[in-house]
Amino acid sequence: MSITILYFASLREALGVEREQLSLPPGIRDVARLRVWLLARGEDWAPLAAPRIRAAVNQVLASDATTVADKDEIAFFPPVTGG
């Protein structure tokens, strides 16, 4: 399964990457498992574990239970404020 991951705002700055194309191993079927798999990359990825980091799948706000499928675009971002 191949996906695209986008990182936004302070998360992008902390990780030093804006976008990745990844082939996922079997068993990564939802946002929660994707986070765990990414966190296993090392301590640089620790910001993904913060409860305030949101996810979207194909530009729709997602929960940890949201399914991840082949060719999906997953975005991770901190909460956005504005006025």
C-alpha positions in Angstrom: 0.0 0.0 0.0 1.4 3.4 -1.0 0.3 6.7 0.6 1.3 10.3 0.7 1.8 12.0 4.0 1.8 15.8 4.4 3.1 17.7 7.4 2.0 21.2 8.2 3.1 24.3 10.2 5.2 23.7 13.3 5.1 19.9 12.8 6.7 20.4 9.3 9.4 22.5 10.9 10.1 20.1 13.7 10.4 17.1 11.3 12.2 18.9 8.6 10.0 17.4 5.9 6.9 18.6 4.1 5.8 15.5 2.2 6.6 11.8 1.9 5.5 9.0 -0.4 5.6 5.8 1.7 4.9 2.1 1.2 3.2 0.8 4.3 3.8 -2.6 5.8 0.8 -4.9 6.2 -1.3 -4.2 9.2 -1.3 -0.4 8.9 -5.0 0.1 8.3 -5.9 3.2 10.3 -4.5 6.6 11.5 -3.7 5.2 14.9 -1.5 2.4 13.6 0.1 4.8 11.1 1.1 7.2 13.9 2.6 4.3 15.9 4.6 3.1 12.8 5.8 6.6 12.2 6.8 7.1 15.9 8.9 4.0 15.6 11.2 5.9 13.3 12.8 7.6 16.3 12.6 10.5 18.7 12.5 13.1 15.9 9.0 11.8 15.2 7.8 12.3 18.8 5.7 15.4 18.0 3.3 13.1 16.2 2.3 11.6 19.5 1.1 14.9 20.9 -2.7 14.8 21.5 -3.1 18.2 19.8 -1.8 16.9 16.5 -4.8 16.4 14.1 -5.0 14.2 11.1 -7.0 14.4 7.8 -7.4 11.6 5.3 -8.1 12.9 1.7 -8.7 16.4 3.1 -11.4 15.2 5.6 -10.7 15.6 9.3 -10.0 12.1 10.7 -9.9 10.3 14.0 -7.4 7.6 15.0 -10.0 5.0 13.9 -10.2 6.4 10.3 -9.2 3.8 7.7 -6.1 4.4 5.6 -6.2 2.9 2.1 -3.9 2.6 -0.9 -3.2 6.0 -2.6 -4.7 8.0 0.3 -3.3 11.4 1.3 -2.8 11.8 5.0 -2.1 15.2 6.5 -0.9 15.8 10.1 -1.2 19.3 11.5 -1.4 21.2 14.8 -4.7 23.0 15.7 -5.2 26.1 13.7 -6.3 29.4 15.2 -7.4 32.5 13.4 -9.4 35.6 13.8 
